[in-house]
Amino acid sequence: MAVFFGIFYKEYDSSLFRGLTVDAKMIAGVVLAVILILMRDAGLMLRFRQMSAYALSWRQVFNVNVLCEFTSAITPSSVGGSSLIVLFLKKEGVEMGRASAIMVACLFLDELFLVLLCPLIFLFFSADELFGASNLFSSSIKLLFIATYSVVLLWTVVLFVALFKRPNYVKSLLQLIAKLPVLRRWKDKIEVFATDLALSSGELSNQSMCFWFKAMGSTCLAWICRFAVVNALLFAFSEQNGHLLAFARQLILWIVMTVAPTPGGSGVSEYMFKEYYESFFPIAGVALIVAFVWRIITYYLYLLLGFLVIPSWITKSKDKEE
């Protein structure tokens, strides 16, 4: 929030709000953005149900999804909420082995979607279109994107080998890597994850192609709706076209944001959004307003839902244990 208001104060223009008119188009675009984020959550909840063989109710997967998003919102983007999926699922009655399998499968499908979509967008757009005009900022983002994408690609390959080919080999490799001095503080977490990978392989390697197609369909629905929120907001606040480019830039932005050091990418996300999308608006400052609306829908909403869901979820979990 402080970063947002700092940038807004620096670039404030008295003509900014005069160029905005609340009309049916703006309202429709914002409503569409909210619908898209709800569809995104529906896709994630459906995937949890599919992964649990429909043992979880819609209420249960709603709780798990909100808790994961809340965790992602209060931790650095590089940490995320996926690491706690096992805990949330276990509290909902899913046994440990199955919960570990669901966590790893969801992680694999998310990474696979990003890895496959990135090459496709470069078939339609040049690097200059995706990263902006050649300057220090765009060059830095390009290098960061290449480095981050390479890591995500390598990680996806590791997950694939661990789940479907050589689980014990990958487990031993991860346990060996965890002994490196630079990773010593995360040694226990890496070893637990390595064990979860090996356990998950037995759960997932025997699943049918139909199972994976359904799960990947839910994954695609969730990610496409997440990215399309920006398109809905551009429809609401801008007269320009270029929606396919705006969608493609969301993928670039998301890949880069995976290494953001702030909770939920706060501050960094708003700044990146302004830099990436200000050319879509007649007045550059409008991009900041749209960035704030975007963050309300995709970030602050989950903070609010988390505060509403957590008390009752904790109470219910304690009652089950007793």
C-alpha angles and dihedrals in degrees: 000000000000091000091049094051091043092056091042092053091048094051100033114143122187089221091057098093094035087065092056122082122184102225139145092278093055093046092047091051094050091046089050090051090054091048090051093052089049089051088050090055090046089056092051093046091048089052091053089052092048092049092050091050086249091296090129120075123228089255091054095048089046089057092046092048094048092047091050092049092046091051090049090051095055099040131063114276089244089062101040129169100278093090090067097048089098091057094046093048092046090054088054091057102266112140117244099253093050092044091053090048092051092049094050093043092052091048091049094049093048092050092044092054092052093044093051097042097051096068090047095059091053088060090063103033137039123235090253091056093048099042101029132237116342108270138121093279096049092043091052092048091048092054092045090049093051092049094046094044090051090054092047090049092050091046091051090052090050091051091048093051091045094050102039111016122023111003096163092047092054090044091056091045093052092047089051092049090049089064092065111114093235090057097041095110090057095041096110094047093048092050092049090049091048090054091047089053092054092047092047093054092067091049097047110029092073096051117117125250088248089061092053094044090053092047092047090049090056090047092052091048091052096048097042091051091047092054094041091061087081091052090054091051092048088053088052099047107023137058094203127102124216095110094151090056090047089053092048092050089055088064091051090047093049094049091050092045092058088082096045109133096210127086107276089349090287114182093004092066094052093048093047091048091053093049094046101043108028090097088065091065131066090225115042093216091064087071089065092053091049090047089055092050089047091053092047090056099040102031119012091046089064092047088056094045090048093054089049097046103038099069095052091040092053091047091050092047091052091049090053092050092050 
